[in-house]
Amino acid sequence: MATQYAITGATAKGIASSVERGVAEGSLDPGEALPPVRRLADELGVSPGTVATAYQELRRRGIVVTRGRGGTVVSAAPAVASRRPPKVPAGLRDLAGGHPDPERLPGLVPPSRLSPGARSHRGTPRLERLEDAVRNWLGPDGVPTEHVTFAHGALDLVGRLLSVELRPGDAVAVEDPGYHHLLDLVTALGLRTVPVAVDDQGMRPEALRDALGVGVRAVVCSPRAQNPYGGCFSSARRDALVAVLEREPDVLVVENDHASAVAGAPLHTLTGGGLARWVHVRTVSKFLGTDLRWAAAACDPTTLARHDGRLLLTSGWVSHLLQETVYGLLKDEGTRALVARAEEAYGTRRGALVRELGARGIGAHAVSGMNVWVPVRDESDVVNGLRSYGWWVAAGSRFRLASAPGVRLTVAELEPADAARLASDFAAVLGESEATYGG
């Protein structure tokens, strides 16, 4: 119960603003329960309908969620305030961040020529030579490249498209477990998430079919290096998903190939299957540098027009200085060789941990990417147990909607020599909690 913060207000707008202020200031914590509608109405001297309207507005904006008989609680990731991940406690090995190995990233050197003068780039928002490089990058993987555009990262593009294409209350099909920042974004936009179960080959066709059956208007998926599960589309899975999606030509399909060059698996894209509404987006932060907030996208002409139209009205374009930097790295032979070695290293590290866990009877999922997903019975027990052994891992609750519990371990910096010790510690923790696990 929210006892440390007094909600105020005489109108629905005032009550909603009071709750939002409490969340933004940290007086109302994620997961904290708000008073029942009738109780708060009595305390404030307003009608229950006024409080219900305030709570509805807070739900629409992703600040609170309703858990049936559990009442209304502050969202686990409320769409207000400046939130940051918790700091890794001193002395612990960080396997929770999902970041690449800094030693596997190129040095970032800004281009020698800066944009001349103070002029608008709205007329030519994209460097032609970078557009050509993007077509040469995506085309061999089977992605149609007639229409390409740029954005400030994958979530920037996804958020812009969803806000243009959908309206509050519309439904979006997302992977479960899936990327936690995407789940937060969909909720913050006032949209409904519809979970689609995944396995080692990505989204399951029957689960996607069920999601489309309840009227979702967009689907967001990962063709490889799925975060956190590690799945990747096989050609057969790709074909099965296309067969499901082609029955719903008005649904926008967003394919997020976020790890691309270091995924450790080939791309079997949905976008070459003749879908009416689609976009394939790639970022470079996982293999060129986390500060390079740039994404390339190929899409159908309608999606291009809607995305670029909204971009024109906001930031206008992606910095040409950033585009020059990305272009230089994409064309540099030394950088390409470094990226190839990084992909090999991540595959070796991922495989080493999966084998060591398997040797101790612990099932894990990680056929691509730099994360390993381990199903567990009690996430808190495992996270706290591994912490006592010096490991900092991510609880699966942030990634899950309806799927079973698990923990995510990022192996980007985990040398194979350390995999045996981590697996042994993991087995010890499971033995201490007397839990059962499976692949």
Contacts in CASP RR format, 6 or more apart in sequence:
PFRMAT RR
TARGET T0000
AUTHOR 0000-0000-0000
METHOD contacts of the structure
MODEL  1
MATQYAITGATAKGIASSVERGVAEGSLDPGEALPPVRRLADELGVSPGT
VATAYQELRRRGIVVTRGRGGTVVSAAPAVASRRPPKVPAGLRDLAGGHP
DPERLPGLVPPSRLSPGARSHRGTPRLERLEDAVRNWLGPDGVPTEHVTF
AHGALDLVGRLLSVELRPGDAVAVEDPGYHHLLDLVTALGLRTVPVAVDD
QGMRPEALRDALGVGVRAVVCSPRAQNPYGGCFSSARRDALVAVLEREPD
VLVVENDHASAVAGAPLHTLTGGGLARWVHVRTVSKFLGTDLRWAAAACD
PTTLARHDGRLLLTSGWVSHLLQETVYGLLKDEGTRALVARAEEAYGTRR
GALVRELGARGIGAHAVSGMNVWVPVRDESDVVNGLRSYGWWVAAGSRFR
LASAPGVRLTVAELEPADAARLASDFAAVLGESEATYGG
1 33 0 8 1.000
1 35 0 8 1.000
2 28 0 8 1.000
2 32 0 8 1.000
2 33 0 8 1.000
2 34 0 8 1.000
2 35 0 8 1.000
4 27 0 8 1.000
5 22 0 8 1.000
5 27 0 8 1.000
5 28 0 8 1.000
7 15 0 8 1.000
7 18 0 8 1.000
7 19 0 8 1.000
7 34 0 8 1.000
7 35 0 8 1.000
7 40 0 8 1.000
7 43 0 8 1.000
7 44 0 8 1.000
8 14 0 8 1.000
8 15 0 8 1.000
8 18 0 8 1.000
8 44 0 8 1.000
9 15 0 8 1.000
9 17 0 8 1.000
9 18 0 8 1.000
9 44 0 8 1.000
9 46 0 8 1.000
10 44 0 8 1.000
10 45 0 8 1.000
10 46 0 8 1.000
11 46 0 8 1.000
11 50 0 8 1.000
12 49 0 8 1.000
12 50 0 8 1.000
12 51 0 8 1.000
12 53 0 8 1.000
12 54 0 8 1.000
12 57 0 8 1.000
13 54 0 8 1.000
13 57 0 8 1.000
14 54 0 8 1.000
15 40 0 8 1.000
15 44 0 8 1.000
15 46 0 8 1.000
15 50 0 8 1.000
15 51 0 8 1.000
15 54 0 8 1.000
16 54 0 8 1.000
16 55 0 8 1.000
16 57 0 8 1.000
16 58 0 8 1.000
19 28 0 8 1.000
19 34 0 8 1.000
19 54 0 8 1.000
19 58 0 8 1.000
19 63 0 8 1.000
19 64 0 8 1.000
20 58 0 8 1.000
20 61 0 8 1.000
20 63 0 8 1.000
20 80 0 8 1.000
22 28 0 8 1.000
23 63 0 8 1.000
23 74 0 8 1.000
23 78 0 8 1.000
23 80 0 8 1.000
23 81 0 8 1.000
24 80 0 8 1.000
24 81 0 8 1.000
25 81 0 8 1.000
26 81 0 8 1.000
28 34 0 8 1.000
28 74 0 8 1.000
29 74 0 8 1.000
30 74 0 8 1.000
30 75 0 8 1.000
30 76 0 8 1.000
30 77 0 8 1.000
30 78 0 8 1.000
31 73 0 8 1.000
31 74 0 8 1.000
31 75 0 8 1.000
31 76 0 8 1.000
32 73 0 8 1.000
32 74 0 8 1.000
33 70 0 8 1.000
33 71 0 8 1.000
33 72 0 8 1.000
33 73 0 8 1.000
34 40 0 8 1.000
34 55 0 8 1.000
34 64 0 8 1.000
34 71 0 8 1.000
34 72 0 8 1.000
34 73 0 8 1.000
34 74 0 8 1.000
35 43 0 8 1.000
36 71 0 8 1.000
37 48 0 8 1.000
37 49 0 8 1.000
37 51 0 8 1.000
37 52 0 8 1.000
37 55 0 8 1.000
38 48 0 8 1.000
38 51 0 8 1.000
40 51 0 8 1.000
41 47 0 8 1.000
41 48 0 8 1.000
41 49 0 8 1.000
41 50 0 8 1.000
41 51 0 8 1.000
44 51 0 8 1.000
55 64 0 8 1.000
55 66 0 8 1.000
55 72 0 8 1.000
58 64 0 8 1.000
58 72 0 8 1.000
59 65 0 8 1.000
59 66 0 8 1.000
59 72 0 8 1.000
60 168 0 8 1.000
60 169 0 8 1.000
60 190 0 8 1.000
61 79 0 8 1.000
61 188 0 8 1.000
61 190 0 8 1.000
62 75 0 8 1.000
62 78 0 8 1.000
62 79 0 8 1.000
62 187 0 8 1.000
62 188 0 8 1.000
62 190 0 8 1.000
63 74 0 8 1.000
63 75 0 8 1.000
63 78 0 8 1.000
63 79 0 8 1.000
63 80 0 8 1.000
64 72 0 8 1.000
64 73 0 8 1.000
64 74 0 8 1.000
64 75 0 8 1.000
64 78 0 8 1.000
65 72 0 8 1.000
65 73 0 8 1.000
65 75 0 8 1.000
65 76 0 8 1.000
65 187 0 8 1.000
66 72 0 8 1.000
66 73 0 8 1.000
67 73 0 8 1.000
75 187 0 8 1.000
76 397 0 8 1.000
76 398 0 8 1.000
77 83 0 8 1.000
77 180 0 8 1.000
77 183 0 8 1.000
77 184 0 8 1.000
77 187 0 8 1.000
77 398 0 8 1.000
79 184 0 8 1.000
79 187 0 8 1.000
79 188 0 8 1.000
85 97 0 8 1.000
88 94 0 8 1.000
88 96 0 8 1.000
88 392 0 8 1.000
89 387 0 8 1.000
89 392 0 8 1.000
91 390 0 8 1.000
92 387 0 8 1.000
92 390 0 8 1.000
92 391 0 8 1.000
92 392 0 8 1.000
93 390 0 8 1.000
93 391 0 8 1.000
93 392 0 8 1.000
94 392 0 8 1.000
95 391 0 8 1.000
95 392 0 8 1.000
95 393 0 8 1.000
95 394 0 8 1.000
95 409 0 8 1.000
95 410 0 8 1.000
95 411 0 8 1.000
95 414 0 8 1.000
95 422 0 8 1.000
96 392 0 8 1.000
96 393 0 8 1.000
96 394 0 8 1.000
96 408 0 8 1.000
96 409 0 8 1.000
96 410 0 8 1.000
97 394 0 8 1.000
97 410 0 8 1.000
98 227 0 8 1.000
98 370 0 8 1.000
98 371 0 8 1.000
98 394 0 8 1.000
98 408 0 8 1.000
98 410 0 8 1.000
98 412 0 8 1.000
99 290 0 8 1.000
99 410 0 8 1.000
99 412 0 8 1.000
100 262 0 8 1.000
100 285 0 8 1.000
100 286 0 8 1.000
100 287 0 8 1.000
100 289 0 8 1.000
100 290 0 8 1.000
100 342 0 8 1.000
100 370 0 8 1.000
100 412 0 8 1.000
101 342 0 8 1.000
101 345 0 8 1.000
101 346 0 8 1.000
101 412 0 8 1.000
101 413 0 8 1.000
103 413 0 8 1.000
104 287 0 8 1.000
104 338 0 8 1.000
104 341 0 8 1.000
104 342 0 8 1.000
104 345 0 8 1.000
104 346 0 8 1.000
104 412 0 8 1.000
105 287 0 8 1.000
105 288 0 8 1.000
105 289 0 8 1.000
105 290 0 8 1.000
105 338 0 8 1.000
105 342 0 8 1.000
106 288 0 8 1.000
106 289 0 8 1.000
106 329 0 8 1.000
106 332 0 8 1.000
106 334 0 8 1.000
106 335 0 8 1.000
106 338 0 8 1.000
106 339 0 8 1.000
108 289 0 8 1.000
108 291 0 8 1.000
108 292 0 8 1.000
108 325 0 8 1.000
108 329 0 8 1.000
109 325 0 8 1.000
110 321 0 8 1.000
110 324 0 8 1.000
110 325 0 8 1.000
111 321 0 8 1.000
111 324 0 8 1.000
111 325 0 8 1.000
111 328 0 8 1.000
113 324 0 8 1.000
114 321 0 8 1.000
115 121 0 8 1.000
115 320 0 8 1.000
115 321 0 8 1.000
121 316 0 8 1.000
121 317 0 8 1.000
121 320 0 8 1.000
122 312 0 8 1.000
122 316 0 8 1.000
122 317 0 8 1.000
125 150 0 8 1.000
125 308 0 8 1.000
125 311 0 8 1.000
125 312 0 8 1.000
125 316 0 8 1.000
125 317 0 8 1.000
125 318 0 8 1.000
126 148 0 8 1.000
126 149 0 8 1.000
126 150 0 8 1.000
126 317 0 8 1.000
126 318 0 8 1.000
126 323 0 8 1.000
127 320 0 8 1.000
127 323 0 8 1.000
127 324 0 8 1.000
127 327 0 8 1.000
129 327 0 8 1.000
130 150 0 8 1.000
130 323 0 8 1.000
130 326 0 8 1.000
130 327 0 8 1.000
130 330 0 8 1.000
131 148 0 8 1.000
133 327 0 8 1.000
133 330 0 8 1.000
133 331 0 8 1.000
134 145 0 8 1.000
134 148 0 8 1.000
134 296 0 8 1.000
134 298 0 8 1.000
135 145 0 8 1.000
135 148 0 8 1.000
137 282 0 8 1.000
137 296 0 8 1.000
137 330 0 8 1.000
138 145 0 8 1.000
138 148 0 8 1.000
138 280 0 8 1.000
138 282 0 8 1.000
138 296 0 8 1.000
138 298 0 8 1.000
139 145 0 8 1.000
141 266 0 8 1.000
141 267 0 8 1.000
141 269 0 8 1.000
142 267 0 8 1.000
142 269 0 8 1.000
142 271 0 8 1.000
142 272 0 8 1.000
143 267 0 8 1.000
143 269 0 8 1.000
143 271 0 8 1.000
143 272 0 8 1.000
143 280 0 8 1.000
143 298 0 8 1.000
144 271 0 8 1.000
144 272 0 8 1.000
144 298 0 8 1.000
145 298 0 8 1.000
146 298 0 8 1.000
146 301 0 8 1.000
147 298 0 8 1.000
147 299 0 8 1.000
147 300 0 8 1.000
147 301 0 8 1.000
147 303 0 8 1.000
147 304 0 8 1.000
148 296 0 8 1.000
148 297 0 8 1.000
148 298 0 8 1.000
148 299 0 8 1.000
149 296 0 8 1.000
149 297 0 8 1.000
149 299 0 8 1.000
149 304 0 8 1.000
149 307 0 8 1.000
149 308 0 8 1.000
149 311 0 8 1.000
150 294 0 8 1.000
150 295 0 8 1.000
150 296 0 8 1.000
150 297 0 8 1.000
150 317 0 8 1.000
150 318 0 8 1.000
150 323 0 8 1.000
151 157 0 8 1.000
151 160 0 8 1.000
151 281 0 8 1.000
151 294 0 8 1.000
151 295 0 8 1.000
151 297 0 8 1.000
151 307 0 8 1.000
151 311 0 8 1.000
151 318 0 8 1.000
152 293 0 8 1.000
152 294 0 8 1.000
152 295 0 8 1.000
152 315 0 8 1.000
152 318 0 8 1.000
153 281 0 8 1.000
153 283 0 8 1.000
153 285 0 8 1.000
153 293 0 8 1.000
153 294 0 8 1.000
153 295 0 8 1.000
154 256 0 8 1.000
154 258 0 8 1.000
154 281 0 8 1.000
154 282 0 8 1.000
154 283 0 8 1.000
154 295 0 8 1.000
155 181 0 8 1.000
155 182 0 8 1.000
155 185 0 8 1.000
156 293 0 8 1.000
156 295 0 8 1.000
157 279 0 8 1.000
157 281 0 8 1.000
157 295 0 8 1.000
157 297 0 8 1.000
157 307 0 8 1.000
158 182 0 8 1.000
158 185 0 8 1.000
158 220 0 8 1.000
158 254 0 8 1.000
158 256 0 8 1.000
158 281 0 8 1.000
159 185 0 8 1.000
159 189 0 8 1.000
160 307 0 8 1.000
160 310 0 8 1.000
160 311 0 8 1.000
160 314 0 8 1.000
161 218 0 8 1.000
161 252 0 8 1.000
161 254 0 8 1.000
161 279 0 8 1.000
161 303 0 8 1.000
161 306 0 8 1.000
161 307 0 8 1.000
162 172 0 8 1.000
162 185 0 8 1.000
162 186 0 8 1.000
162 189 0 8 1.000
162 191 0 8 1.000
162 218 0 8 1.000
163 189 0 8 1.000
163 310 0 8 1.000
164 306 0 8 1.000
164 307 0 8 1.000
164 310 0 8 1.000
165 217 0 8 1.000
165 218 0 8 1.000
165 252 0 8 1.000
165 306 0 8 1.000
166 172 0 8 1.000
166 189 0 8 1.000
166 191 0 8 1.000
166 217 0 8 1.000
166 218 0 8 1.000
168 189 0 8 1.000
168 190 0 8 1.000
168 191 0 8 1.000
169 190 0 8 1.000
169 191 0 8 1.000
169 192 0 8 1.000
170 191 0 8 1.000
170 192 0 8 1.000
170 216 0 8 1.000
170 217 0 8 1.000
170 218 0 8 1.000
171 191 0 8 1.000
171 192 0 8 1.000
171 193 0 8 1.000
171 194 0 8 1.000
171 211 0 8 1.000
171 214 0 8 1.000
171 215 0 8 1.000
171 216 0 8 1.000
171 217 0 8 1.000
172 186 0 8 1.000
172 191 0 8 1.000
172 192 0 8 1.000
172 193 0 8 1.000
172 194 0 8 1.000
172 216 0 8 1.000
172 217 0 8 1.000
172 218 0 8 1.000
172 219 0 8 1.000
172 220 0 8 1.000
173 194 0 8 1.000
173 196 0 8 1.000
173 208 0 8 1.000
173 211 0 8 1.000
173 212 0 8 1.000
173 216 0 8 1.000
173 218 0 8 1.000
173 219 0 8 1.000
173 220 0 8 1.000
174 182 0 8 1.000
174 183 0 8 1.000
174 186 0 8 1.000
174 193 0 8 1.000
174 194 0 8 1.000
174 195 0 8 1.000
174 196 0 8 1.000
174 220 0 8 1.000
174 401 0 8 1.000
175 195 0 8 1.000
175 196 0 8 1.000
175 198 0 8 1.000
175 202 0 8 1.000
175 203 0 8 1.000
175 220 0 8 1.000
175 221 0 8 1.000
175 222 0 8 1.000
175 226 0 8 1.000
175 229 0 8 1.000
176 195 0 8 1.000
176 196 0 8 1.000
176 197 0 8 1.000
176 198 0 8 1.000
176 400 0 8 1.000
176 401 0 8 1.000
176 402 0 8 1.000
176 403 0 8 1.000
177 198 0 8 1.000
177 228 0 8 1.000
177 229 0 8 1.000
177 373 0 8 1.000
177 396 0 8 1.000
177 399 0 8 1.000
177 400 0 8 1.000
177 401 0 8 1.000
177 403 0 8 1.000
177 406 0 8 1.000
178 198 0 8 1.000
178 226 0 8 1.000
178 227 0 8 1.000
178 228 0 8 1.000
178 229 0 8 1.000
178 399 0 8 1.000
178 400 0 8 1.000
179 222 0 8 1.000
179 227 0 8 1.000
179 228 0 8 1.000
179 256 0 8 1.000
179 399 0 8 1.000
180 398 0 8 1.000
180 399 0 8 1.000
182 220 0 8 1.000
182 256 0 8 1.000
183 193 0 8 1.000
183 398 0 8 1.000
183 399 0 8 1.000
183 401 0 8 1.000
186 192 0 8 1.000
186 193 0 8 1.000
186 220 0 8 1.000
187 193 0 8 1.000
193 401 0 8 1.000
194 211 0 8 1.000
194 214 0 8 1.000
194 216 0 8 1.000
195 207 0 8 1.000
195 211 0 8 1.000
195 401 0 8 1.000
195 402 0 8 1.000
195 403 0 8 1.000
196 203 0 8 1.000
196 204 0 8 1.000
196 207 0 8 1.000
196 208 0 8 1.000
196 210 0 8 1.000
196 211 0 8 1.000
196 219 0 8 1.000
196 221 0 8 1.000
197 203 0 8 1.000
197 204 0 8 1.000
197 207 0 8 1.000
197 402 0 8 1.000
197 403 0 8 1.000
198 204 0 8 1.000
198 226 0 8 1.000
198 229 0 8 1.000
198 231 0 8 1.000
198 403 0 8 1.000
199 229 0 8 1.000
199 231 0 8 1.000
200 229 0 8 1.000
200 230 0 8 1.000
200 231 0 8 1.000
200 232 0 8 1.000
200 365 0 8 1.000
200 367 0 8 1.000
201 231 0 8 1.000
201 232 0 8 1.000
201 233 0 8 1.000
201 234 0 8 1.000
201 236 0 8 1.000
201 237 0 8 1.000
202 221 0 8 1.000
202 222 0 8 1.000
202 226 0 8 1.000
202 229 0 8 1.000
202 231 0 8 1.000
202 232 0 8 1.000
202 233 0 8 1.000
202 237 0 8 1.000
203 221 0 8 1.000
203 237 0 8 1.000
203 241 0 8 1.000
205 237 0 8 1.000
205 240 0 8 1.000
205 241 0 8 1.000
205 243 0 8 1.000
205 244 0 8 1.000
208 219 0 8 1.000
208 241 0 8 1.000
208 244 0 8 1.000
208 245 0 8 1.000
209 244 0 8 1.000
211 219 0 8 1.000
212 219 0 8 1.000
212 244 0 8 1.000
212 245 0 8 1.000
212 247 0 8 1.000
212 248 0 8 1.000
212 251 0 8 1.000
216 251 0 8 1.000
217 250 0 8 1.000
217 251 0 8 1.000
217 252 0 8 1.000
218 251 0 8 1.000
218 252 0 8 1.000
218 253 0 8 1.000
218 254 0 8 1.000
219 245 0 8 1.000
219 251 0 8 1.000
219 252 0 8 1.000
219 253 0 8 1.000
219 254 0 8 1.000
220 254 0 8 1.000
220 256 0 8 1.000
221 241 0 8 1.000
221 253 0 8 1.000
221 254 0 8 1.000
221 255 0 8 1.000
221 256 0 8 1.000
221 270 0 8 1.000
222 231 0 8 1.000
222 255 0 8 1.000
222 256 0 8 1.000
222 257 0 8 1.000
222 258 0 8 1.000
223 232 0 8 1.000
223 233 0 8 1.000
223 238 0 8 1.000
223 255 0 8 1.000
223 257 0 8 1.000
223 267 0 8 1.000
223 268 0 8 1.000
223 269 0 8 1.000
223 270 0 8 1.000
224 231 0 8 1.000
224 232 0 8 1.000
224 233 0 8 1.000
224 257 0 8 1.000
224 259 0 8 1.000
224 260 0 8 1.000
224 263 0 8 1.000
224 264 0 8 1.000
224 265 0 8 1.000
224 266 0 8 1.000
224 267 0 8 1.000
224 268 0 8 1.000
224 368 0 8 1.000
224 369 0 8 1.000
225 231 0 8 1.000
225 232 0 8 1.000
225 258 0 8 1.000
225 259 0 8 1.000
225 262 0 8 1.000
225 263 0 8 1.000
225 264 0 8 1.000
225 265 0 8 1.000
225 368 0 8 1.000
225 369 0 8 1.000
225 370 0 8 1.000
225 371 0 8 1.000
226 232 0 8 1.000
226 368 0 8 1.000
227 258 0 8 1.000
227 371 0 8 1.000
227 399 0 8 1.000
228 371 0 8 1.000
228 373 0 8 1.000
228 394 0 8 1.000
228 396 0 8 1.000
228 399 0 8 1.000
228 408 0 8 1.000
229 365 0 8 1.000
229 371 0 8 1.000
229 373 0 8 1.000
230 365 0 8 1.000
230 366 0 8 1.000
230 367 0 8 1.000
230 368 0 8 1.000
230 369 0 8 1.000
230 371 0 8 1.000
230 372 0 8 1.000
230 373 0 8 1.000
231 365 0 8 1.000
231 366 0 8 1.000
231 367 0 8 1.000
231 368 0 8 1.000
232 263 0 8 1.000
232 265 0 8 1.000
232 268 0 8 1.000
232 367 0 8 1.000
232 368 0 8 1.000
233 241 0 8 1.000
233 267 0 8 1.000
233 268 0 8 1.000
233 269 0 8 1.000
233 270 0 8 1.000
234 268 0 8 1.000
235 268 0 8 1.000
237 268 0 8 1.000
238 268 0 8 1.000
238 269 0 8 1.000
238 270 0 8 1.000
241 270 0 8 1.000
242 270 0 8 1.000
242 273 0 8 1.000
242 274 0 8 1.000
242 275 0 8 1.000
245 251 0 8 1.000
245 253 0 8 1.000
245 270 0 8 1.000
245 275 0 8 1.000
246 273 0 8 1.000
246 274 0 8 1.000
246 275 0 8 1.000
249 275 0 8 1.000
249 276 0 8 1.000
249 277 0 8 1.000
250 276 0 8 1.000
250 277 0 8 1.000
251 277 0 8 1.000
252 277 0 8 1.000
252 278 0 8 1.000
252 279 0 8 1.000
252 303 0 8 1.000
253 270 0 8 1.000
253 271 0 8 1.000
253 275 0 8 1.000
253 277 0 8 1.000
253 278 0 8 1.000
253 279 0 8 1.000
254 278 0 8 1.000
254 279 0 8 1.000
254 281 0 8 1.000
255 269 0 8 1.000
255 270 0 8 1.000
255 271 0 8 1.000
255 278 0 8 1.000
255 279 0 8 1.000
255 280 0 8 1.000
255 281 0 8 1.000
256 281 0 8 1.000
257 263 0 8 1.000
257 267 0 8 1.000
257 269 0 8 1.000
257 280 0 8 1.000
257 281 0 8 1.000
257 282 0 8 1.000
258 281 0 8 1.000
258 282 0 8 1.000
258 283 0 8 1.000
258 286 0 8 1.000
259 286 0 8 1.000
259 287 0 8 1.000
259 368 0 8 1.000
259 369 0 8 1.000
259 370 0 8 1.000
260 267 0 8 1.000
260 282 0 8 1.000
260 283 0 8 1.000
260 286 0 8 1.000
260 287 0 8 1.000
261 286 0 8 1.000
261 287 0 8 1.000
261 339 0 8 1.000
261 343 0 8 1.000
262 286 0 8 1.000
262 287 0 8 1.000
262 339 0 8 1.000
262 342 0 8 1.000
262 343 0 8 1.000
262 346 0 8 1.000
262 369 0 8 1.000
262 370 0 8 1.000
263 343 0 8 1.000
263 368 0 8 1.000
263 369 0 8 1.000
264 343 0 8 1.000
264 346 0 8 1.000
264 347 0 8 1.000
264 368 0 8 1.000
264 369 0 8 1.000
265 367 0 8 1.000
265 368 0 8 1.000
265 369 0 8 1.000
269 280 0 8 1.000
270 278 0 8 1.000
271 278 0 8 1.000
271 279 0 8 1.000
271 280 0 8 1.000
271 298 0 8 1.000
275 300 0 8 1.000
276 300 0 8 1.000
277 300 0 8 1.000
277 302 0 8 1.000
277 303 0 8 1.000
278 299 0 8 1.000
278 300 0 8 1.000
278 303 0 8 1.000
279 297 0 8 1.000
279 298 0 8 1.000
279 299 0 8 1.000
279 300 0 8 1.000
279 303 0 8 1.000
279 307 0 8 1.000
280 297 0 8 1.000
280 298 0 8 1.000
280 299 0 8 1.000
281 295 0 8 1.000
281 296 0 8 1.000
281 297 0 8 1.000
282 295 0 8 1.000
282 296 0 8 1.000
282 297 0 8 1.000
283 294 0 8 1.000
283 295 0 8 1.000
284 292 0 8 1.000
284 294 0 8 1.000
284 295 0 8 1.000
284 326 0 8 1.000
284 329 0 8 1.000
284 330 0 8 1.000
285 291 0 8 1.000
285 292 0 8 1.000
285 293 0 8 1.000
286 370 0 8 1.000
287 339 0 8 1.000
287 342 0 8 1.000
287 343 0 8 1.000
288 326 0 8 1.000
288 329 0 8 1.000
288 330 0 8 1.000
288 335 0 8 1.000
288 339 0 8 1.000
292 322 0 8 1.000
292 325 0 8 1.000
292 326 0 8 1.000
292 329 0 8 1.000
293 322 0 8 1.000
294 318 0 8 1.000
294 322 0 8 1.000
294 323 0 8 1.000
294 326 0 8 1.000
297 307 0 8 1.000
299 307 0 8 1.000
311 317 0 8 1.000
328 335 0 8 1.000
329 335 0 8 1.000
330 336 0 8 1.000
346 369 0 8 1.000
346 370 0 8 1.000
346 411 0 8 1.000
346 412 0 8 1.000
347 369 0 8 1.000
348 416 0 8 1.000
349 370 0 8 1.000
349 411 0 8 1.000
349 412 0 8 1.000
349 414 0 8 1.000
349 415 0 8 1.000
349 416 0 8 1.000
349 419 0 8 1.000
350 366 0 8 1.000
350 369 0 8 1.000
350 370 0 8 1.000
350 372 0 8 1.000
350 411 0 8 1.000
351 366 0 8 1.000
352 414 0 8 1.000
352 416 0 8 1.000
352 419 0 8 1.000
353 364 0 8 1.000
353 366 0 8 1.000
353 372 0 8 1.000
353 409 0 8 1.000
353 411 0 8 1.000
353 414 0 8 1.000
353 419 0 8 1.000
353 422 0 8 1.000
353 423 0 8 1.000
354 364 0 8 1.000
354 366 0 8 1.000
354 372 0 8 1.000
355 419 0 8 1.000
356 419 0 8 1.000
356 420 0 8 1.000
356 422 0 8 1.000
356 423 0 8 1.000
356 424 0 8 1.000
357 363 0 8 1.000
357 364 0 8 1.000
357 372 0 8 1.000
357 374 0 8 1.000
357 423 0 8 1.000
357 426 0 8 1.000
358 364 0 8 1.000
358 423 0 8 1.000
359 423 0 8 1.000
360 423 0 8 1.000
360 424 0 8 1.000
360 426 0 8 1.000
360 427 0 8 1.000
361 427 0 8 1.000
361 437 0 8 1.000
361 438 0 8 1.000
362 374 0 8 1.000
362 423 0 8 1.000
362 426 0 8 1.000
362 427 0 8 1.000
362 430 0 8 1.000
362 437 0 8 1.000
362 438 0 8 1.000
363 374 0 8 1.000
363 375 0 8 1.000
363 437 0 8 1.000
363 438 0 8 1.000
363 439 0 8 1.000
364 372 0 8 1.000
364 373 0 8 1.000
364 374 0 8 1.000
364 439 0 8 1.000
365 372 0 8 1.000
365 373 0 8 1.000
365 374 0 8 1.000
365 375 0 8 1.000
365 439 0 8 1.000
366 372 0 8 1.000
366 373 0 8 1.000
366 411 0 8 1.000
370 410 0 8 1.000
370 411 0 8 1.000
370 412 0 8 1.000
371 408 0 8 1.000
371 409 0 8 1.000
371 410 0 8 1.000
371 411 0 8 1.000
372 408 0 8 1.000
372 409 0 8 1.000
372 410 0 8 1.000
372 411 0 8 1.000
373 406 0 8 1.000
373 407 0 8 1.000
373 408 0 8 1.000
374 382 0 8 1.000
374 406 0 8 1.000
374 407 0 8 1.000
374 408 0 8 1.000
374 409 0 8 1.000
374 426 0 8 1.000
374 437 0 8 1.000
375 404 0 8 1.000
375 405 0 8 1.000
375 406 0 8 1.000
375 437 0 8 1.000
375 438 0 8 1.000
375 439 0 8 1.000
376 382 0 8 1.000
376 405 0 8 1.000
376 406 0 8 1.000
376 407 0 8 1.000
376 430 0 8 1.000
376 435 0 8 1.000
376 437 0 8 1.000
377 405 0 8 1.000
377 433 0 8 1.000
377 435 0 8 1.000
377 436 0 8 1.000
377 437 0 8 1.000
378 405 0 8 1.000
378 433 0 8 1.000
378 435 0 8 1.000
379 395 0 8 1.000
379 396 0 8 1.000
379 397 0 8 1.000
379 405 0 8 1.000
379 406 0 8 1.000
379 407 0 8 1.000
380 395 0 8 1.000
381 429 0 8 1.000
381 433 0 8 1.000
381 435 0 8 1.000
382 393 0 8 1.000
382 406 0 8 1.000
382 407 0 8 1.000
382 426 0 8 1.000
382 429 0 8 1.000
382 430 0 8 1.000
382 433 0 8 1.000
382 435 0 8 1.000
383 393 0 8 1.000
383 394 0 8 1.000
383 395 0 8 1.000
383 407 0 8 1.000
385 429 0 8 1.000
385 432 0 8 1.000
385 433 0 8 1.000
386 392 0 8 1.000
386 393 0 8 1.000
386 407 0 8 1.000
386 425 0 8 1.000
386 426 0 8 1.000
386 429 0 8 1.000
389 425 0 8 1.000
389 428 0 8 1.000
389 429 0 8 1.000
390 425 0 8 1.000
391 422 0 8 1.000
391 425 0 8 1.000
393 407 0 8 1.000
393 408 0 8 1.000
393 409 0 8 1.000
394 407 0 8 1.000
394 408 0 8 1.000
394 409 0 8 1.000
394 410 0 8 1.000
395 406 0 8 1.000
395 407 0 8 1.000
396 405 0 8 1.000
396 406 0 8 1.000
396 407 0 8 1.000
396 408 0 8 1.000
397 405 0 8 1.000
399 408 0 8 1.000
400 406 0 8 1.000
409 422 0 8 1.000
411 419 0 8 1.000
414 422 0 8 1.000
430 437 0 8 1.000
END
